[in-house]
Amino acid sequence: MDAIILGGALNKGALRESSDQKYEAAIKIHDLPMVQYVLTALERTQSIERVIMVVPEEMASSIRGEKRMVFVSPGDSMVDSLLRALSRLNSEKHVLVLTSDIPLITPEALEDFLQKCTKREADIYYSFVPKEAIEEKYPGVRRTYVRLKDGTFTGGNVVLINPQVILARKHRILQAVQLRKHPVKLCQMLGFKFFLKLLIGRLSVTEIEERVGEILGFTGAGIVSQYPEVGVDVDKPSDLELAKAFL
């Protein structure tokens, strides 16, 4: 299958304290741009044939890869960038989508996620990681967690999607994508009943899947990954130091 790396975000948040690079994907970790680590993991993942790199043109020359790469200029937002990449693909096959700020990601984590996806039929597979898996390997790292009936999780940065479904229902689906880091707001979008159950920790993964299907008109599957690298992104100086230490 093909994979998409989204790397067009400007470095204008907390990471600006640690690097003056214009783009987050270009922030250096041991003399390599952060996005290079994500690309390397994909190249070592057997099922990936081609990688769509959504990065600014000025970054393309600094990225080295062995597999076939296609460069696409980013849009004004992550959502726009994803749509540009999907339009360029013009494919009906599922596509693996990753952000460029997960330099700790490994081929083993990606293969595990993809293998679990094969056990269910869905249009969109969303990854999430148990809190205990992250704290066991990276104690003290700060993540945004949500308490569900099934456990306490953080959202992952790896998604497997049917591109035709995204393009057909893009406005509603992409609204959910924009809220991916805000579980409370996301549940509010699904209705008051779900918001209330979230607050008391009684909302289950199955209920979310069913409700998402009703609201957005596609089948979704929540995939639990025990690989903490799926859920640890670099969005603040402490995360960058963590990545440097473990790489």
ROTORMAR-26817 format. One line per 4 residues: number of its first residue (from 1); their letters; for each residue x, y, z of N, C-alpha, C, O. Coordinates in Angstrom, 1 decimal. Example, Ala and Ser with C-alpha at 12.3 -4.5 7.8 and 13.67 -1.06 7.14 Angstrom:
// residues 2
1 = as = 13.2,-5.7,7.8,12.3,-4.5,7.8,13.2,-3.3,7.8,14.2,-3.3,8.5 ~ 12.8,-2.2,7.1,13.7,-1.1,7.1,12.9,0.0,7.9,13.4,1.1,8.0
END
This chain:
// residues 247
1 = mdai = 0.8,-1.2,0.0,0.0,0.0,0.0,0.9,1.2,0.0,2.1,1.2,0.2 ~ 0.2,2.4,-0.2,0.9,3.7,-0.1,0.8,4.2,1.3,0.0,3.9,2.1 ~ 1.8,5.1,1.6,1.7,5.8,2.9,1.9,7.3,2.6,2.5,7.8,1.7 ~ 1.3,8.1,3.5,1.4,9.6,3.4,2.0,10.1,4.7,1.6,9.7,5.8
5 = ilgg = 3.0,10.9,4.6,3.6,11.6,5.8,3.2,13.1,5.7,3.5,13.8,4.7 ~ 2.5,13.6,6.7,2.1,15.0,6.7,3.1,15.8,7.4,3.3,15.7,8.7 ~ 3.9,16.7,6.7,5.0,17.4,7.3,5.0,18.9,6.9,6.1,19.5,6.7 ~ 3.8,19.5,6.8,3.8,20.9,6.4,3.6,21.9,7.5,3.5,23.1,7.2
9 = alnk = 3.5,21.5,8.8,3.2,22.4,9.9,4.4,23.4,10.1,5.5,23.0,10.2 ~ 4.0,24.7,10.3,5.0,25.7,10.6,5.5,25.5,12.1,4.7,25.1,12.9 ~ 6.7,25.8,12.3,7.3,25.7,13.7,7.0,27.0,14.4,7.9,27.9,14.5 ~ 5.8,27.2,14.9,5.4,28.4,15.5,4.8,28.2,16.9,4.2,29.1,17.5
13 = galr = 4.9,26.9,17.4,4.4,26.6,18.7,5.5,26.5,19.8,6.5,27.3,19.7 ~ 5.3,25.6,20.7,6.3,25.5,21.8,7.7,25.1,21.4,8.7,25.4,22.0 ~ 7.8,24.4,20.3,9.1,23.9,19.8,9.9,25.0,19.3,11.1,24.8,19.0 ~ 9.4,26.2,19.1,10.1,27.3,18.6,11.3,27.7,19.6,12.3,28.3,19.3
17 = essd = 11.0,27.3,20.9,12.0,27.5,21.9,13.3,26.7,21.7,14.4,27.1,22.1 ~ 13.1,25.6,21.0,14.2,24.6,20.9,14.9,24.7,19.5,16.0,24.2,19.3 ~ 14.2,25.2,18.5,14.7,25.2,17.1,14.2,26.4,16.4,13.0,26.8,16.5 ~ 15.0,27.0,15.5,14.5,28.1,14.7,14.2,27.7,13.3,14.0,28.5,12.4
21 = qkye = 14.1,26.3,13.1,13.7,25.8,11.8,12.3,26.3,11.4,11.4,26.5,12.3 ~ 12.0,26.6,10.2,10.8,27.2,9.8,9.6,26.2,9.9,8.5,26.5,10.3 ~ 9.9,24.9,9.7,8.9,23.9,9.7,9.2,22.8,10.8,10.4,22.5,11.0 ~ 8.2,22.3,11.5,8.4,21.3,12.5,9.1,20.1,11.9,10.0,19.5,12.6
25 = aaik = 8.7,19.6,10.8,9.3,18.4,10.2,10.8,18.6,9.9,11.5,17.6,9.8 ~ 11.3,19.8,9.8,12.7,20.0,9.6,13.6,20.2,10.8,14.8,20.3,10.7 ~ 12.9,20.2,12.0,13.7,20.3,13.2,14.7,19.1,13.3,14.3,18.0,13.1 ~ 15.9,19.5,13.7,17.0,18.5,13.6,17.0,17.6,14.9,16.9,18.1,16.0
29 = ihdl = 17.2,16.3,14.7,17.5,15.4,15.8,18.7,14.7,15.4,18.7,13.8,14.5 ~ 19.8,15.0,16.0,21.1,14.4,15.7,21.5,14.6,14.2,21.8,13.6,13.5 ~ 21.3,15.8,13.8,21.7,16.3,12.4,20.8,15.8,11.3,21.1,16.0,10.1 ~ 19.7,15.1,11.6,18.7,14.7,10.6,17.4,15.4,10.9,17.0,15.6,12.1
33 = pmvq = 16.7,15.8,9.8,15.3,16.4,10.1,14.4,15.3,10.7,14.5,14.1,10.4 ~ 13.5,15.8,11.5,12.6,14.9,12.3,11.9,13.9,11.3,11.7,12.8,11.6 ~ 11.4,14.5,10.2,10.6,13.6,9.3,11.4,12.5,8.7,10.8,11.5,8.3 ~ 12.8,12.6,8.7,13.6,11.5,8.1,13.4,10.2,8.9,13.4,9.1,8.4
37 = yvlt = 13.2,10.3,10.2,13.1,9.1,11.1,11.8,8.4,10.8,11.7,7.2,10.8 ~ 10.7,9.2,10.5,9.4,8.6,10.1,9.6,7.9,8.8,9.1,6.8,8.6 ~ 10.2,8.5,7.8,10.4,7.9,6.5,11.2,6.6,6.6,10.9,5.7,5.9 ~ 12.3,6.6,7.4,13.1,5.4,7.6,12.3,4.3,8.1,12.4,3.1,7.6
41 = aler = 11.4,4.5,9.1,10.5,3.5,9.6,9.6,2.9,8.5,9.4,1.7,8.5 ~ 9.1,3.8,7.7,8.2,3.3,6.6,9.0,2.5,5.6,8.5,1.5,5.1 ~ 10.2,2.9,5.3,11.0,2.2,4.3,11.3,0.8,4.8,11.6,-0.1,4.0 ~ 11.3,0.6,6.1,11.6,-0.7,6.7,10.4,-1.5,7.0,10.4,-2.6,7.5
45 = tqsi = 9.2,-1.0,6.6,7.9,-1.7,6.7,7.6,-2.3,5.4,7.4,-1.7,4.4 ~ 7.6,-3.7,5.4,7.5,-4.4,4.1,6.3,-4.1,3.2,6.4,-4.1,2.0 ~ 5.2,-3.8,3.8,3.9,-3.6,3.0,3.8,-2.3,2.4,2.9,-2.0,1.6 ~ 4.8,-1.4,2.6,4.7,0.0,2.1,5.5,0.0,0.8,6.7,-0.3,0.8
49 = ervi = 4.9,0.4,-0.3,5.6,0.5,-1.6,6.0,1.9,-2.0,7.1,2.1,-2.6 ~ 5.1,2.9,-1.7,5.4,4.2,-2.1,5.0,5.2,-1.0,4.1,5.0,-0.2 ~ 5.8,6.3,-0.8,5.6,7.2,0.2,5.3,8.6,-0.4,6.1,9.1,-1.2 ~ 4.2,9.2,0.0,3.8,10.5,-0.4,4.3,11.5,0.7,3.8,11.5,1.8
53 = mvvp = 5.3,12.3,0.3,5.8,13.3,1.3,5.2,14.6,1.1,5.4,15.3,0.1 ~ 4.4,15.0,2.1,3.7,16.3,2.1,4.6,17.3,2.9,4.4,17.5,4.1 ~ 5.6,17.9,2.2,6.5,18.8,2.8,6.8,20.0,1.9,6.5,19.8,0.6 ~ 7.2,21.1,2.4,7.5,22.2,1.5,8.6,21.9,0.5,9.5,21.1,0.8
57 = eema = 8.5,22.5,-0.6,9.5,22.3,-1.7,10.9,22.5,-1.2,11.8,21.7,-1.6 ~ 11.2,23.4,-0.4,12.5,23.7,0.1,13.1,22.6,1.0,14.3,22.6,1.2 ~ 12.3,21.7,1.5,12.7,20.6,2.3,13.1,19.4,1.5,13.8,18.5,2.0 ~ 12.5,19.3,0.3,12.6,18.0,-0.4,14.1,17.6,-0.6,14.4,16.4,-0.6
61 = ssir = 15.0,18.5,-0.9,16.4,18.1,-1.2,17.1,17.6,0.0,18.1,16.9,-0.2 ~ 16.6,17.8,1.2,17.3,17.3,2.4,16.8,16.0,2.9,17.3,15.4,3.9 ~ 15.8,15.4,2.2,15.2,14.1,2.6,15.7,13.0,1.7,15.7,13.1,0.5 ~ 16.2,12.0,2.3,16.8,10.8,1.6,16.0,9.6,1.8,15.6,9.2,2.9
65 = gekr = 15.6,8.9,0.7,14.9,7.7,0.8,15.2,6.7,-0.3,15.7,7.1,-1.3 ~ 15.0,5.4,0.0,15.3,4.4,-1.0,14.0,4.0,-1.7,14.1,3.5,-2.9 ~ 12.9,4.0,-1.1,11.6,3.7,-1.8,11.2,4.8,-2.7,11.6,5.9,-2.6 ~ 10.2,4.5,-3.5,9.7,5.5,-4.4,9.0,6.6,-3.6,8.1,6.3,-2.8
69 = mvfv = 9.3,7.8,-3.9,8.7,9.0,-3.1,8.1,9.9,-4.1,8.6,10.2,-5.2 ~ 7.0,10.5,-3.7,6.3,11.5,-4.4,6.1,12.7,-3.5,5.6,12.6,-2.4 ~ 6.6,13.9,-3.9,6.5,15.1,-3.1,5.3,15.9,-3.5,5.0,16.2,-4.6 ~ 4.5,16.3,-2.4,3.3,17.2,-2.6,3.5,18.4,-1.7,3.8,18.2,-0.5
73 = spgd = 3.2,19.6,-2.2,3.3,20.8,-1.4,2.1,20.8,-0.4,1.0,20.5,-0.8 ~ 2.4,21.2,0.8,1.3,21.2,1.8,0.3,22.3,1.6,0.6,23.3,0.9 ~ -0.9,22.2,2.2,-1.9,23.2,2.1,-1.8,24.1,3.3,-0.8,24.1,4.1 ~ -2.9,24.9,3.6,-2.9,25.8,4.7,-3.1,25.2,6.0,-2.8,25.8,7.1
77 = smvd = -3.5,23.9,6.0,-3.7,23.2,7.3,-3.4,21.7,7.0,-3.2,21.3,5.9 ~ -3.4,20.9,8.1,-3.2,19.5,8.0,-4.2,18.9,7.2,-4.0,17.9,6.4 ~ -5.5,19.3,7.3,-6.6,18.8,6.6,-6.4,19.1,5.1,-6.6,18.2,4.3 ~ -6.0,20.3,4.7,-5.8,20.6,3.3,-4.7,19.8,2.8,-4.7,19.3,1.6
81 = sllr = -3.6,19.6,3.5,-2.5,18.8,3.1,-2.9,17.3,2.8,-2.5,16.7,1.8 ~ -3.7,16.8,3.7,-4.2,15.4,3.5,-5.0,15.3,2.2,-4.9,14.4,1.4 ~ -5.9,16.3,2.0,-6.7,16.2,0.8,-5.9,16.3,-0.5,-6.1,15.7,-1.5 ~ -4.8,17.2,-0.4,-3.9,17.3,-1.6,-3.2,16.0,-1.9,-3.1,15.5,-3.0
85 = alsr = -2.8,15.3,-0.8,-2.1,14.0,-1.0,-3.0,13.0,-1.6,-2.7,12.2,-2.4 ~ -4.3,12.9,-1.0,-5.2,11.9,-1.5,-5.6,12.1,-2.9,-5.8,11.2,-3.7 ~ -5.8,13.4,-3.3,-6.1,13.7,-4.7,-5.0,13.3,-5.6,-5.2,12.9,-6.8 ~ -3.8,13.5,-5.2,-2.6,13.1,-6.0,-2.5,11.6,-6.2,-2.1,11.1,-7.2
89 = lnse = -2.9,10.8,-5.1,-2.9,9.4,-5.2,-3.9,8.8,-6.2,-3.5,7.9,-7.0 ~ -5.1,9.4,-6.1,-6.2,8.9,-7.0,-6.3,7.3,-6.9,-6.3,6.6,-7.9 ~ -6.4,6.9,-5.6,-6.4,5.4,-5.4,-7.6,5.0,-4.6,-8.2,5.8,-3.9 ~ -8.0,3.8,-4.8,-9.2,3.2,-4.0,-8.7,2.3,-2.9,-9.5,1.8,-2.1
93 = khvl = -7.4,2.1,-2.9,-6.8,1.2,-1.8,-6.7,2.0,-0.5,-6.5,3.2,-0.5 ~ -6.7,1.3,0.6,-6.4,2.0,1.9,-5.0,2.5,1.9,-4.1,2.0,1.3 ~ -4.9,3.7,2.6,-3.6,4.4,2.6,-3.2,4.6,4.1,-4.1,5.0,4.9 ~ -2.0,4.4,4.4,-1.5,4.6,5.8,-1.1,6.1,5.9,-0.3,6.6,5.1
97 = vlts = -1.6,6.8,6.9,-1.3,8.2,7.1,-0.6,8.4,8.4,-1.1,7.9,9.5 ~ 0.5,9.1,8.4,1.3,9.4,9.6,1.6,10.9,9.6,1.7,11.6,8.6 ~ 1.8,11.4,10.8,2.4,12.8,11.0,3.9,12.7,11.0,4.5,11.7,11.3 ~ 4.5,13.8,10.7,6.0,13.9,10.7,6.6,14.0,12.0,7.9,14.0,12.1
101 = dipl = 5.8,14.2,13.1,6.4,14.5,14.4,6.4,13.3,15.3,6.3,13.4,16.6 ~ 6.6,12.1,14.7,6.7,10.8,15.6,8.0,10.1,15.2,8.0,9.0,14.7 ~ 9.1,10.8,15.5,10.4,10.2,15.1,10.8,8.9,15.9,11.7,8.2,15.4 ~ 10.1,8.6,16.9,10.3,7.3,17.7,9.6,6.1,17.0,9.8,5.0,17.5
105 = itpe = 8.8,6.3,16.0,8.0,5.3,15.4,9.0,4.2,14.8,10.0,4.5,14.3 ~ 8.5,3.0,14.9,9.3,1.8,14.5,8.6,1.0,13.4,7.3,1.0,13.4 ~ 9.3,0.2,12.6,8.6,-0.7,11.7,7.8,-1.7,12.4,6.7,-2.1,11.9 ~ 8.2,-2.2,13.6,7.5,-3.2,14.3,6.1,-2.6,14.8,5.1,-3.3,14.7
109 = aled = 6.1,-1.3,15.2,4.9,-0.7,15.6,3.9,-0.6,14.4,2.7,-0.8,14.6 ~ 4.4,-0.2,13.3,3.6,-0.1,12.1,3.1,-1.4,11.6,1.9,-1.5,11.2 ~ 3.9,-2.4,11.6,3.5,-3.7,11.1,2.4,-4.3,12.1,1.4,-4.9,11.6 ~ 2.6,-4.1,13.4,1.6,-4.5,14.3,0.3,-3.9,14.1,-0.8,-4.5,14.1
113 = flqk = 0.3,-2.5,13.9,-1.0,-1.8,13.6,-1.7,-2.3,12.4,-2.9,-2.6,12.4 ~ -0.9,-2.5,11.3,-1.5,-2.9,10.0,-2.0,-4.4,10.1,-3.0,-4.7,9.6 ~ -1.3,-5.2,10.9,-1.8,-6.6,11.1,-3.1,-6.6,11.8,-4.0,-7.4,11.5 ~ -3.2,-5.8,12.8,-4.5,-5.7,13.6,-5.6,-5.2,12.7,-6.8,-5.6,12.9
117 = ctkr = -5.3,-4.3,11.8,-6.3,-3.8,10.9,-6.9,-4.9,10.0,-8.1,-4.8,9.6 ~ -6.1,-5.9,9.6,-6.5,-6.9,8.7,-7.6,-7.8,9.3,-8.3,-8.5,8.6 ~ -7.7,-7.7,10.6,-8.7,-8.6,11.3,-10.1,-8.1,11.4,-11.0,-8.7,11.8 ~ -10.2,-6.8,10.8,-11.6,-6.2,10.8,-11.8,-5.5,9.5,-10.8,-5.1,8.8
121 = eadi = -13.0,-5.3,9.1,-13.3,-4.5,7.9,-13.8,-3.2,8.3,-14.8,-3.1,9.0 ~ -13.2,-2.1,7.8,-13.6,-0.8,8.1,-13.0,0.2,7.1,-12.1,-0.1,6.3 ~ -13.7,1.4,7.0,-13.2,2.4,6.1,-12.0,3.2,6.7,-11.1,3.6,6.0 ~ -12.1,3.4,8.0,-11.0,4.1,8.7,-10.6,3.4,10.0,-11.5,3.0,10.8
125 = yysf = -9.3,3.2,10.2,-8.8,2.5,11.4,-8.0,3.6,12.1,-7.0,4.2,11.6 ~ -8.3,3.8,13.4,-7.7,4.8,14.2,-6.9,4.2,15.3,-7.5,3.3,16.0 ~ -5.7,4.6,15.5,-4.9,4.0,16.6,-5.0,4.7,17.9,-5.1,6.0,17.9 ~ -4.9,4.0,19.0,-4.8,4.6,20.3,-4.0,3.7,21.2,-4.0,2.5,21.0
129 = vpke = -3.4,4.3,22.2,-2.4,3.6,23.0,-2.8,3.7,24.5,-3.1,4.8,25.0 ~ -2.7,2.6,25.2,-3.0,2.6,26.7,-2.0,3.4,27.4,-0.8,3.5,27.1 ~ -2.5,4.1,28.4,-1.6,5.0,29.3,-0.5,4.2,29.9,0.7,4.7,29.9 ~ -0.8,3.0,30.4,0.3,2.2,31.0,1.4,1.8,30.1,2.5,1.7,30.5
133 = aiee = 1.1,1.6,28.8,2.1,1.2,27.8,3.1,2.4,27.6,4.3,2.2,27.5 ~ 2.6,3.6,27.6,3.4,4.8,27.4,4.3,5.0,28.7,5.5,5.3,28.6 ~ 3.6,5.0,29.8,4.3,5.3,31.1,5.4,4.3,31.4,6.3,4.6,32.1 ~ 5.2,3.0,31.0,6.1,2.0,31.3,7.4,2.2,30.5,8.5,2.0,31.1
137 = kypg = 7.4,2.7,29.3,8.6,2.9,28.5,9.1,4.3,28.6,10.3,4.5,28.6 ~ 8.2,5.3,28.7,8.6,6.7,28.7,8.0,7.3,30.0,7.1,8.2,29.9 ~ 8.5,6.9,31.1,7.9,7.5,32.4,8.1,9.0,32.5,9.1,9.6,32.2 ~ 7.0,9.7,32.9,7.0,11.1,33.0,6.6,11.9,31.8,6.4,13.1,31.9
141 = vrrt = 6.5,11.2,30.6,6.1,12.0,29.4,4.7,12.4,29.5,3.8,11.7,30.0 ~ 4.4,13.6,29.1,3.1,14.2,29.2,2.3,14.0,27.9,2.7,14.4,26.9 ~ 1.1,13.3,28.1,0.2,13.1,26.9,-1.2,13.5,27.4,-1.5,13.7,28.6 ~ -2.1,13.7,26.4,-3.5,14.0,26.7,-4.2,12.6,26.7,-4.2,11.9,25.7
145 = yvrl = -4.8,12.3,27.8,-5.5,11.0,27.9,-7.0,11.1,28.1,-7.5,12.2,28.5 ~ -7.7,10.1,27.7,-9.1,10.0,27.9,-9.5,8.7,28.6,-9.0,7.7,28.2 ~ -10.3,8.8,29.6,-10.7,7.6,30.3,-12.0,7.0,29.7,-13.0,7.6,29.8 ~ -11.9,5.8,29.2,-13.0,5.1,28.6,-13.3,3.9,29.5,-12.6,3.5,30.4
149 = kdgt = -14.4,3.2,29.2,-14.8,2.0,29.9,-13.8,0.9,29.7,-13.6,0.1,30.6 ~ -13.1,0.9,28.6,-12.1,-0.1,28.3,-10.7,0.2,28.8,-9.8,-0.7,28.8 ~ -10.5,1.4,29.4,-9.2,1.8,29.9,-8.9,3.2,29.6,-9.8,4.0,29.2 ~ -7.7,3.7,29.9,-7.3,5.1,29.7,-6.3,5.1,28.6,-5.3,4.4,28.6
153 = ftgg = -6.6,6.0,27.6,-5.8,5.9,26.3,-5.4,7.3,25.9,-6.0,8.3,26.3 ~ -4.4,7.4,25.0,-4.1,8.6,24.3,-4.3,8.3,22.8,-4.0,7.1,22.4 ~ -4.6,9.3,22.0,-4.8,9.0,20.6,-3.5,8.8,19.9,-2.5,9.4,20.2 ~ -3.5,7.9,18.9,-2.3,7.7,18.1,-2.1,8.6,16.9,-3.0,9.4,16.6
157 = nvvl = -1.0,8.6,16.3,-0.7,9.4,15.2,-0.5,8.6,13.9,0.1,9.1,12.9 ~ -1.2,7.5,13.9,-1.1,6.6,12.7,-2.6,6.2,12.4,-3.3,5.7,13.3 ~ -3.0,6.4,11.1,-4.3,6.1,10.7,-4.3,5.4,9.4,-3.5,5.7,8.5 ~ -5.2,4.4,9.2,-5.3,3.7,7.9,-6.7,4.1,7.4,-7.7,3.9,8.0
161 = inpq = -6.7,4.7,6.2,-8.0,5.2,5.7,-8.3,4.8,4.2,-7.4,4.5,3.4 ~ -9.6,4.7,4.0,-10.1,4.5,2.6,-10.2,5.9,2.0,-11.0,6.7,2.4 ~ -9.3,6.3,1.0,-9.3,7.6,0.5,-10.6,8.1,-0.1,-11.0,9.3,-0.1 ~ -11.3,7.2,-0.7,-12.6,7.5,-1.4,-13.6,8.0,-0.4,-14.4,8.9,-0.6
165 = vila = -13.6,7.3,0.8,-14.6,7.7,1.9,-14.2,9.1,2.4,-15.1,9.9,2.6 ~ -12.9,9.4,2.6,-12.5,10.7,3.1,-12.9,11.8,2.1,-13.5,12.8,2.5 ~ -12.7,11.6,0.8,-13.0,12.6,-0.2,-14.5,12.8,-0.3,-14.9,13.9,-0.6 ~ -15.3,11.7,-0.2,-16.7,11.8,-0.3,-17.4,12.5,0.9,-18.4,13.2,0.7
169 = rkhr = -16.8,12.4,2.1,-17.4,12.9,3.3,-16.4,13.8,4.0,-16.4,13.9,5.2 ~ -15.7,14.5,3.2,-14.5,15.2,3.8,-14.9,16.3,4.8,-14.1,16.4,5.8 ~ -15.9,17.0,4.6,-16.2,18.1,5.6,-16.5,17.6,7.0,-15.9,18.2,7.9 ~ -17.3,16.6,7.1,-17.7,16.1,8.4,-16.5,15.3,9.0,-16.2,15.5,10.2
173 = ilqa = -15.9,14.5,8.2,-14.8,13.7,8.7,-13.6,14.6,9.2,-13.0,14.3,10.2 ~ -13.3,15.6,8.4,-12.1,16.4,8.7,-12.4,17.3,9.9,-11.4,17.8,10.5 ~ -13.7,17.6,10.1,-14.0,18.3,11.4,-13.6,17.4,12.6,-13.0,17.9,13.6 ~ -13.8,16.1,12.5,-13.4,15.2,13.5,-11.8,15.1,13.6,-11.3,15.0,14.7
177 = vqlr = -11.2,15.1,12.5,-9.7,15.1,12.4,-9.1,16.3,13.2,-8.2,16.2,13.9 ~ -9.7,17.5,13.0,-9.2,18.7,13.6,-9.4,18.6,15.1,-8.7,19.3,15.8 ~ -10.3,17.8,15.6,-10.6,17.7,17.0,-9.9,16.5,17.7,-10.2,16.2,18.8 ~ -9.0,15.9,16.9,-8.4,14.6,17.4,-7.6,14.8,18.7,-7.5,13.8,19.4
181 = khpv = -7.1,16.0,19.0,-6.4,16.2,20.2,-7.2,16.7,21.3,-6.8,17.1,22.4 ~ -8.6,16.8,21.0,-9.5,17.3,22.0,-10.7,16.4,22.2,-11.7,16.6,21.7 ~ -10.4,15.3,23.0,-11.5,14.2,23.1,-12.8,14.7,23.6,-13.8,14.2,23.2 ~ -12.8,15.7,24.5,-14.0,16.2,25.1,-14.9,16.9,24.0,-16.0,16.6,23.8
185 = klcq = -14.2,17.7,23.2,-14.9,18.4,22.1,-15.4,17.4,21.0,-16.4,17.6,20.4 ~ -14.6,16.4,20.8,-14.9,15.4,19.8,-16.2,14.6,20.3,-17.1,14.3,19.5 ~ -16.3,14.3,21.6,-17.4,13.6,22.1,-18.7,14.5,22.1,-19.8,14.0,21.9 ~ -18.5,15.8,22.3,-19.6,16.7,22.2,-20.2,16.7,20.8,-21.4,16.9,20.6
189 = mlgf = -19.3,16.6,19.8,-19.8,16.5,18.4,-20.7,15.3,18.2,-21.6,15.3,17.4 ~ -20.4,14.2,19.0,-21.2,13.0,18.8,-22.5,13.0,19.6,-23.3,12.1,19.4 ~ -22.7,14.0,20.4,-24.0,14.1,21.1,-23.8,14.2,22.7,-22.8,13.7,23.2 ~ -24.8,14.7,23.3,-24.8,15.0,24.8,-24.6,13.7,25.6,-23.9,13.6,26.5
193 = kffl = -25.3,12.6,25.1,-25.3,11.3,25.8,-23.8,10.8,25.8,-23.4,10.3,26.9 ~ -23.1,11.0,24.7,-21.7,10.5,24.7,-20.8,11.3,25.5,-19.9,10.8,26.2 ~ -21.1,12.6,25.5,-20.3,13.5,26.3,-20.4,13.2,27.8,-19.4,13.2,28.5 ~ -21.6,12.9,28.2,-21.9,12.6,29.6,-21.2,11.3,30.0,-20.6,11.2,31.1
197 = klli = -21.3,10.3,29.1,-20.7,9.0,29.4,-19.2,9.1,29.5,-18.5,8.4,30.2 ~ -18.6,10.0,28.6,-17.2,10.2,28.7,-16.8,10.8,30.0,-15.8,10.4,30.6 ~ -17.5,11.8,30.5,-17.2,12.4,31.8,-17.1,11.5,32.9,-16.3,11.6,33.8 ~ -18.0,10.4,32.9,-18.0,9.5,34.0,-17.2,8.2,33.7,-17.3,7.3,34.5
201 = grls = -16.5,8.2,32.6,-15.7,7.1,32.2,-16.4,5.8,31.8,-15.9,4.7,32.0 ~ -17.7,6.0,31.3,-18.5,4.8,31.0,-18.6,4.6,29.4,-19.4,3.7,29.0 ~ -17.9,5.4,28.7,-18.0,5.3,27.2,-17.0,4.2,26.7,-15.9,4.2,27.1 ~ -17.5,3.3,25.9,-16.7,2.3,25.4,-16.2,2.5,23.9,-16.8,3.3,23.2
205 = vtei = -15.2,1.8,23.5,-14.7,2.0,22.2,-15.7,1.5,21.2,-15.9,2.2,20.1 ~ -16.4,0.5,21.5,-17.5,0.0,20.6,-18.6,1.0,20.3,-19.1,1.2,19.2 ~ -19.0,1.7,21.4,-20.0,2.7,21.3,-19.5,3.8,20.4,-20.3,4.4,19.6 ~ -18.3,4.2,20.5,-17.7,5.3,19.7,-17.7,4.9,18.3,-18.1,5.7,17.4
209 = eerv = -17.3,3.7,18.0,-17.3,3.2,16.6,-18.7,3.2,16.0,-18.9,3.7,14.9 ~ -19.7,2.7,16.7,-21.1,2.7,16.2,-21.6,4.1,16.0,-22.3,4.3,15.0 ~ -21.4,5.0,16.9,-21.9,6.3,16.8,-21.2,7.1,15.7,-21.9,7.9,14.9 ~ -19.9,6.9,15.5,-19.2,7.6,14.4,-19.8,7.1,13.1,-20.0,7.9,12.2
213 = geil = -20.1,5.8,13.0,-20.7,5.3,11.8,-22.1,6.0,11.5,-22.4,6.3,10.3 ~ -22.9,6.2,12.5,-24.2,6.8,12.3,-24.0,8.2,11.9,-24.8,8.7,11.0 ~ -23.1,9.0,12.5,-23.0,10.4,12.3,-22.3,10.7,11.0,-22.7,11.6,10.2 ~ -21.2,10.0,10.7,-20.3,10.3,9.6,-20.6,9.4,8.4,-20.1,9.7,7.3
217 = gftg = -21.3,8.3,8.5,-21.6,7.5,7.4,-20.5,6.6,6.9,-20.5,6.3,5.7 ~ -19.6,6.1,7.7,-18.6,5.2,7.3,-18.3,4.2,8.5,-18.7,4.5,9.6 ~ -17.6,3.2,8.2,-17.3,2.2,9.3,-15.9,2.5,9.8,-14.9,2.7,9.1 ~ -15.8,2.7,11.1,-14.6,3.0,11.8,-14.2,1.9,12.8,-15.0,1.2,13.3
221 = agiv = -12.9,1.7,13.0,-12.4,0.7,13.9,-11.3,1.3,14.7,-10.3,1.9,14.2 ~ -11.5,1.2,16.0,-10.4,1.6,17.0,-9.4,0.5,17.2,-9.8,-0.6,17.6 ~ -8.2,0.8,16.9,-7.1,-0.2,17.0,-6.2,0.1,18.2,-5.5,1.1,18.2 ~ -6.2,-0.8,19.2,-5.3,-0.6,20.4,-3.9,-1.0,20.0,-3.7,-2.2,19.7
225 = sqyp = -3.0,-0.1,20.2,-1.5,-0.5,20.0,-0.8,-0.5,21.3,-1.0,0.5,22.1 ~ -0.1,-1.5,21.6,0.8,-1.5,22.8,2.1,-0.9,22.6,3.0,-0.9,23.5 ~ 2.3,-0.4,21.4,3.6,0.3,21.1,3.5,1.8,21.4,2.8,2.5,20.7 ~ 4.1,2.3,22.5,4.0,3.7,22.9,4.4,4.7,21.8,3.9,5.8,21.8
229 = evgv = 5.3,4.3,20.9,5.8,5.2,19.8,4.7,5.7,18.9,4.8,6.7,18.3 ~ 3.6,4.9,18.9,2.4,5.3,18.1,1.8,6.6,18.7,1.2,7.4,17.9 ~ 1.8,6.7,20.0,1.1,7.8,20.7,2.0,8.9,21.2,1.5,9.9,21.8 ~ 3.3,8.8,21.0,4.2,9.9,21.5,4.7,10.7,20.3,5.6,10.3,19.6
233 = dvdk = 4.1,11.9,20.2,4.6,12.9,19.2,5.4,14.0,19.9,5.5,14.1,21.1 ~ 6.1,14.7,19.0,7.0,15.8,19.5,6.3,17.1,19.3,6.3,17.6,18.1 ~ 5.8,17.7,20.3,5.1,19.0,20.1,5.5,20.0,21.2,5.0,21.1,21.3 ~ 6.6,19.7,22.0,7.1,20.6,23.0,8.5,20.2,23.3,8.9,19.1,23.0
237 = psdl = 9.3,21.2,23.9,10.7,20.9,24.1,11.0,19.6,24.8,12.0,19.0,24.5 ~ 10.3,19.3,25.8,10.5,18.1,26.6,10.4,16.8,25.7,11.1,15.9,25.9 ~ 9.4,16.9,24.8,9.3,15.7,23.9,10.5,15.6,22.9,11.0,14.5,22.6 ~ 11.0,16.8,22.5,12.2,16.8,21.7,13.4,16.2,22.4,14.2,15.4,21.8
241 = elak = 13.6,16.5,23.6,14.7,16.0,24.4,14.5,14.5,24.6,15.5,13.8,24.6 ~ 13.3,14.1,24.8,13.0,12.6,25.0,13.5,11.9,23.7,14.1,10.8,23.7 ~ 13.1,12.4,22.5,13.4,11.8,21.3,14.9,11.8,21.0,15.4,10.7,20.6 ~ 15.6,12.8,21.4,17.0,12.8,21.2,17.7,11.8,22.1,18.7,11.2,21.7
245 = afl = 17.2,11.6,23.3,17.8,10.7,24.2,17.6,9.2,23.8,18.5,8.4,23.9 ~ 16.4,8.9,23.2,16.1,7.5,22.9,16.6,7.2,21.5,16.7,6.0,21.1 ~ 16.9,8.2,20.6,17.4,7.9,19.3,18.9,7.9,19.3,19.5,7.7,18.3
END
